[in-house]
């Protein structure tokens, strides 16, 4: 039960995130209005309920498809999650959950 609660992303912080750079090759809608970003190695990352947060698939495709992006992924005891807390291209933040 403790492991389940330790994997809930609640109020993520930049200092508690793993930062990765990946090239996005596909974006699609996932379950529960999530936005799923696939990278060249086949790994996927998601923005939780992204479609409910006024993000648009067409706009994101134009902005990040086939580009290298920087992701902030919240860290847990067992490693980093696939949850995107922040998405940026160079110095332009496209999406963030940070205050």
C-alpha positions in Angstrom: 0.0 0.0 0.0 2.9 2.4 0.8 4.3 1.8 -2.7 1.0 2.8 -4.3 0.9 6.1 -2.4 4.5 6.8 -3.2 3.8 6.7 -6.9 1.0 9.4 -6.9 2.2 12.6 -8.5 0.9 15.4 -6.3 2.3 19.0 -6.6 5.5 18.1 -8.4 8.7 20.2 -7.8 11.5 20.9 -10.2 14.1 19.9 -7.6 12.5 16.5 -7.3 12.4 15.8 -11.0 14.6 13.8 -13.4 15.4 15.9 -16.5 15.6 14.0 -19.8 16.0 15.1 -23.4 14.1 13.0 -25.9 13.0 13.3 -29.6 9.2 13.1 -29.9 8.0 11.0 -32.9 4.3 10.6 -32.0 1.7 12.3 -29.9 -1.7 10.7 -29.2 -4.7 10.8 -26.8 -4.4 8.2 -24.1 -6.8 7.1 -21.4 -8.6 9.6 -19.2 -7.8 12.5 -21.6 -4.1 12.0 -21.1 -1.7 13.2 -23.8 0.9 10.6 -24.6 4.3 11.5 -26.2 6.3 8.6 -27.8 10.0 9.0 -28.3 12.5 7.2 -30.6 13.4 4.4 -28.3 9.7 3.5 -27.9 9.3 4.9 -24.4 6.2 6.9 -23.7 5.5 9.8 -21.4 2.2 11.5 -20.6 0.6 14.7 -19.5 -2.1 13.7 -17.0 -5.5 14.8 -18.3 -3.8 17.1 -20.8 -6.8 17.5 -23.0 -8.7 18.8 -20.0 -6.0 21.4 -19.4 -6.7 23.2 -22.7 -3.8 21.5 -24.5 -4.5 20.7 -28.1 -3.1 17.7 -30.1 -2.7 19.6 -33.3 -0.9 22.5 -31.7 1.4 20.2 -29.8 2.1 18.2 -32.9 3.2 21.4 -34.7 5.3 22.5 -31.8 7.1 19.3 -30.7 6.8 16.5 -33.3 10.2 15.3 -34.6 11.9 17.7 -32.2 14.1 17.2 -29.1 12.3 18.3 -26.0 13.3 18.6 -22.3 11.0 16.8 -19.9 10.9 17.1 -16.1 9.7 13.7 -14.7 8.8 13.4 -11.0 11.1 11.0 -9.1 9.9 8.3 -6.8 11.6 5.8 -4.6 11.6 3.3 -7.4 12.8 5.8 -10.1 11.4 8.5 -12.4 7.8 8.3 -13.5 6.5 8.7 -17.1 4.4 11.7 -15.9 5.4 15.0 -17.5 5.6 17.8 -15.0 7.2 20.2 -17.5 7.8 20.1 -21.2 10.1 22.6 -22.9 11.9 23.1 -26.2 15.1 25.0 -25.7 14.1 27.8 -23.3 10.4 27.8 -24.2 8.2 26.1 -21.7 5.3 24.5 -23.5 3.6 23.0 -20.4 4.3 23.1 -16.7 2.8 22.0 -13.4 5.4 23.9 -11.4 4.2 26.9 -9.4 
